[in-house]
Amino acid sequence: MIKDIRKLNKIELKDWLSFEAGVNNASWFGSGLKVGGIELQQVPEEYAELLMLLKKIKAKKYLSIGIGNGGSFLVETYIQQETLEKSVAVDNSSYWGINQRKSILEKKKWLESKLKDNINVEFHDSDSVEFLQKCEETFDAIFIDGDHSYAGVKRDYDNALRLMNENGIMIFHDINSSGCPGVVQLWEEIKNENCIEFIHSNTCGIGIFKK
């Protein structure tokens, strides 16, 4: 489904994201991008920065809230496999439909065939509130990309805070998006001097939250 991207540098990753991986909407995520394939919903310049960071932090446990068709979750899990013990995806397929669930399960199956045997990959077809409130384990990195309303993203942030390891990170998508004012508002409220931003345009933006 994807080639081995673990040893690519940032420029090589950006080129792979632009010309090989495939996005679901080139007019939104960048003109000239390949459409289709993994169906990523990311701006390559921003996402390459995030993937380099994920390789650097060496997470053992990873959680992604809101994964669309599963493309980003696949890439993020694959590129972190040297240190990962567990990677968990959460999305409510009743919101998108049966095709989303099928696409996610296909990517999960591919991951399980390619990753080291000791990495546990889970997909929870669940509302994020229900999952986060019941979850009793902590994570080194948590990606929040679910409900993009202010109330929704704040609720996910509040519920996920207790699941962050002491030196962990929480990743937010669309912190500079003209189409997601609720996410922009929350990011402006919570960011501090320890936070990092990857912003290439006003369509997405990625924020790295640290306590």
ZIVEN-V603568 format. One record per backbone hydrogen bond with DSSP energy under -0.5 kcal/mol. NH is the residue of the N-H (numbers start at 1). CO is the residue of the C=O. E is the energy in kcal/mol with one decimal. If there is no record, write none. Layout:
# ZIVEN-V603568
nh=[NH NH]
co=[CO CO]
e=[E E]
This chain:
# ZIVEN-V603568
nh=[5 8 13 14 15 16 17 18 19 20 21 22 23 24 28 29 30 33 34 36 38 39 40 44 46 47 48 49 50 51 52 53 54 55 56 57 58 59 62 63 64 65 66 66 70 74 75 76 77 78 79 80 81 83 84 85 86 87 88 89 90 91 93 95 96 97 100 101 102 103 104 105 106 107 108 109 110 111 112 113 114 114 115 119 120 120 121 122 122 124 125 126 126 131 132 133 134 135 139 140 141 142 143 144 144 145 145 153 154 155 156 157 158 159 160 161 162 163 164 164 165 168 169 170 171 172 173 174 175 176 177 178 180 183 183 184 185 186 187 188 189 190 191 195 196 198 199 206 207 208 209 209]
co=[3 5 9 10 11 12 13 14 15 16 16 17 34 40 25 25 26 30 18 23 21 36 22 42 43 43 44 45 46 47 48 49 50 51 52 53 54 54 86 141 88 143 64 90 67 70 71 72 73 74 75 76 78 80 80 60 60 120 62 122 64 124 91 92 92 93 97 97 98 99 100 101 102 103 104 105 106 107 108 109 110 111 111 116 85 118 119 87 120 89 123 91 124 127 128 129 130 131 163 61 61 169 63 142 171 65 143 149 150 151 152 153 154 155 156 157 158 160 160 161 139 165 140 209 142 207 144 205 205 204 174 202 177 148 180 180 181 182 183 184 185 186 187 192 208 206 197 198 172 196 170 207]
e=[-0.9 -1.3 -2.7 -2.4 -2.2 -2.3 -2.8 -2.0 -2.7 -2.0 -2.8 -0.7 -2.6 -1.9 -0.9 -2.3 -1.7 -1.4 -2.3 -3.0 -2.8 -2.4 -2.7 -0.6 -0.8 -2.8 -2.6 -0.9 -1.9 -2.7 -2.0 -1.9 -2.7 -1.9 -1.5 -2.2 -0.9 -0.6 -2.2 -2.2 -2.8 -3.5 -0.6 -3.3 -3.2 -2.2 -2.2 -3.1 -2.3 -2.5 -2.4 -0.9 -1.1 -1.8 -1.7 -3.5 -2.0 -2.8 -2.8 -2.7 -2.3 -1.9 -0.9 -1.9 -0.6 -3.6 -0.6 -1.3 -2.1 -2.3 -2.6 -2.5 -1.9 -1.9 -2.5 -2.2 -2.1 -2.6 -2.5 -1.2 -0.9 -1.2 -2.7 -1.8 -2.6 -0.6 -0.6 -2.5 -0.5 -3.0 -0.6 -0.9 -1.8 -2.3 -3.0 -2.2 -1.3 -2.0 -3.1 -2.0 -1.3 -1.8 -2.9 -0.6 -3.7 -2.9 -0.7 -2.8 -2.3 -1.9 -2.1 -2.3 -3.0 -2.5 -2.1 -1.5 -0.5 -1.5 -0.5 -1.3 -2.7 -2.3 -2.1 -2.1 -3.7 -2.9 -1.5 -1.9 -1.5 -2.7 -0.9 -2.8 -1.2 -0.6 -0.6 -1.9 -2.5 -2.1 -2.5 -2.0 -1.4 -2.0 -2.2 -1.6 -1.9 -3.0 -0.5 -2.5 -2.6 -3.4 -3.5 -0.6]
